[in-house]
Amino acid sequence: MNERLPQVDPARHGETAWSLSGRHKGLTDLPLTPRGEQLEGRMKIDILPDADAAARQAAAVVAAAARTAVAARGRFVFAVSGGTTPWLMLRHLSGEDVPWAAIYVAQVDERAAPDGHPDRNLTHLRESLLGHAPIRPEQVLPMPVTESDLDAGATRYARTLDAVAGSPPVLDLVHLGLGPDGHTASLVPGDPVLDVTDRDVAVTGEYQGRRRMTLTYPALNRARFVLWLVTGAGKAGMLARLKAADPSIPAGRVRQDNAMVLADRDAGSRLGG
């Protein structure tokens, strides 16, 4: 039941991997778009023709960020959310030029369900990535949601992130989706998890039939870069509110000065000029 923490080689990763203080505030060490453009303190939004094109572009952004992070710090720690389009992104990522030996893939959130269950994000993450990319299973860091004490599991997952991303952990890139109700990760409207400020990982109440484990705002807002992947007409209204940084929806409380949105035309249909 107890998963081992990832092994860290201090001789290899000492200074470059752990000298994180202040580095996450600057954006110059990430190629923030495939063309290397800087965000200049605002969230960039790119509209692609369809979901597959958005997923393919997202894979290119992740791959470029991975190459830059590994060159600068010796590793790349990437947190991924669930959803159909992210699984397409991971499939495309497997065909990109990625320094796989130096990659750790964490989870943004996970449903409390048995191992291998189709409700688990981990099930689809493994299917999309492990079978197609040269990455070892131990480089994927699963949230321990099968434990009877989910709060203890959340604490332990926070320690896992500390082991690979420093203390407090600074994730190199966080991928986020956007729900039709404005939720992101498993930060759902009305849940007490929205007010957690003293932990990086927490457990929600029941949402759509299951409790969930999720990264909290402190962890998301400490990340070097946030990549939103938003597709489908049902997200159009919420994407417009995300663009406006509407604090009344959970997604609107994620910092935007280090963020980029890749959306398909349906999701972007209400953004205007």
Secondary structure as the mmCIF struct_conf table of DSSP 4:
data_model
#
loop_
_struct_conf.conf_type_id
_struct_conf.id
_struct_conf.beg_label_comp_id
_struct_conf.beg_label_asym_id
_struct_conf.beg_label_seq_id
_struct_conf.end_label_comp_id
_struct_conf.end_label_asym_id
_struct_conf.end_label_seq_id
HELX_LH_PP_P HELX_LH_PP_P1 ASN A 2 GLN A 7
HELX_RH_AL_P HELX_RH_AL_P1 PRO A 10 TRP A 18
TURN_TY1_P TURN_TY1_P1 SER A 21 GLY A 22
HELX_RH_3T_P HELX_RH_3T_P1 ARG A 23 LYS A 25
TURN_TY1_P TURN_TY1_P2 THR A 28 ASP A 29
BEND BEND1 LEU A 30 LEU A 30
BEND BEND2 THR A 33 THR A 33
TURN_TY1_P TURN_TY1_P3 PRO A 34 ARG A 35
TURN_TY1_P TURN_TY1_P4 GLU A 40 GLY A 41
BEND BEND3 ARG A 42 ARG A 42
STRN STRN1 LYS A 44 LEU A 48
BEND BEND4 PRO A 49 ASP A 50
HELX_RH_AL_P HELX_RH_AL_P2 ALA A 51 ARG A 73
BEND BEND5 GLY A 74 GLY A 74
STRN STRN2 PHE A 76 VAL A 80
BEND BEND6 GLY A 83 GLY A 83
HELX_RH_AL_P HELX_RH_AL_P3 THR A 84 LEU A 93
TURN_TY1_P TURN_TY1_P5 SER A 94 GLY A 95
BEND BEND7 GLU A 96 GLU A 96
HELX_RH_3T_P HELX_RH_3T_P2 TRP A 100 ALA A 102
STRN STRN3 ILE A 103 GLN A 107
BEND BEND8 VAL A 108 VAL A 108
STRN STRN4 ASP A 109 ARG A 111
BEND BEND9 ALA A 112 ALA A 112
TURN_TY1_P TURN_TY1_P6 ASP A 115 GLY A 116
TURN_TY1_P TURN_TY1_P7 PRO A 118 ASP A 119
HELX_RH_AL_P HELX_RH_AL_P4 ASN A 121 LEU A 129
TURN_TY1_P TURN_TY1_P8 LEU A 130 HIS A 132
BEND BEND10 ALA A 133 PRO A 134
HELX_RH_3T_P HELX_RH_3T_P3 PRO A 137 GLN A 139
STRN STRN5 VAL A 140 LEU A 141
TURN_TY1_P TURN_TY1_P9 VAL A 145 THR A 146
BEND BEND11 GLU A 147 SER A 148
HELX_RH_AL_P HELX_RH_AL_P5 LEU A 150 ALA A 165
TURN_TY1_P TURN_TY1_P10 GLY A 166 PRO A 169
BEND BEND12 ASP A 172 ASP A 172
STRN STRN6 LEU A 173 LEU A 176
TURN_TY1_P TURN_TY1_P11 PRO A 180 ASP A 181
BEND BEND13 GLY A 182 GLY A 182
STRN STRN7 THR A 184 THR A 184
TURN_TY1_P TURN_TY1_P12 ALA A 185 SER A 186
STRN STRN8 LEU A 187 LEU A 187
TURN_TY1_P TURN_TY1_P13 PRO A 189 GLY A 190
HELX_RH_3T_P HELX_RH_3T_P4 PRO A 192 ASP A 195
BEND BEND14 ASP A 198 ASP A 198
BEND BEND15 ASP A 200 ASP A 200
STRN STRN9 VAL A 201 VAL A 203
STRN STRN10 TYR A 207 TYR A 207
TURN_TY1_P TURN_TY1_P14 GLN A 208 GLY A 209
STRN STRN11 ARG A 210 ARG A 210
STRN STRN12 ARG A 212 LEU A 215
HELX_RH_AL_P HELX_RH_AL_P6 TYR A 217 ARG A 222
BEND BEND16 ALA A 223 ARG A 224
STRN STRN13 VAL A 226 VAL A 230
BEND BEND17 GLY A 232 GLY A 232
HELX_RH_3T_P HELX_RH_3T_P5 ALA A 233 LYS A 235
HELX_RH_AL_P HELX_RH_AL_P7 ALA A 236 LYS A 243
TURN_TY1_P TURN_TY1_P15 ALA A 244 ALA A 245
TURN_TY1_P TURN_TY1_P16 PRO A 247 SER A 248
BEND BEND18 ILE A 249 ILE A 249
HELX_RH_3T_P HELX_RH_3T_P6 PRO A 250 ARG A 253
BEND BEND19 VAL A 254 VAL A 254
TURN_TY1_P TURN_TY1_P17 ASP A 257 ASN A 258
STRN STRN14 ALA A 259 ASP A 264
TURN_TY1_P TURN_TY1_P18 ARG A 265 ARG A 270
BEND BEND20 LEU A 271 LEU A 271
#
